[in-house]
Amino acid sequence: MSRDTQRFGLEITTGVTIPASEIEARATRSSGPGGQHVNTSSTRVELVWMLATSRVISEPQRARIRDKLAGRLDADGNLRIVASDTRSQRQNRALAEERLVILVRRALAIPKPRKRTKPTKGAVERRLTEKHQHSDKKRERRDLGDG
């Protein structure tokens, strides 16, 4: 974790900050191209947040996160984030932290309830007029069967 993260943790929202003690960081060897650098450097960063045992979120928040991020949680209820985008462990750690913050912030966001709206009188009139014109056009095309 970055220097500030190691001291304070990750601020998700103004009321929720995940302490550094709840985040386990691991560096491993990255896969893919990179030649000898890849074979010798542990630049891939994996962050694991123990959601099930976290003390900083309330039970409703935990349920909301569990519901929204169900596909990303492991069997123990841990959220795992991996970053191996760059050749720098520090940059990968910053990317992983940023992804964790964004994911949890989105999961905690409660969408505004939709307000039902009513079409204006003019809109209803226009729609009905168009409908009548369309049906008149179809009626005129019909074969009257005179012959």
FENJO-V127403 format. One record per helix or strand. SS is the DSSP state (hx for helix, st for strand). FROM is the first residue (numbers start at 1). TO is the last residue. If there is no record, write none. Layout:
ss=SS from=FROM to=TO
ss=SS from=FROM to=TO
//
This chain:
ss=hx from=3 to=8
ss=st from=10 to=11
ss=st from=17 to=18
ss=hx from=20 to=22
ss=st from=23 to=28
ss=hx from=36 to=40
ss=st from=44 to=50
ss=hx from=59 to=68
ss=hx from=70 to=72
ss=st from=73 to=73
ss=st from=78 to=83
ss=hx from=89 to=108
ss=hx from=121 to=141
//
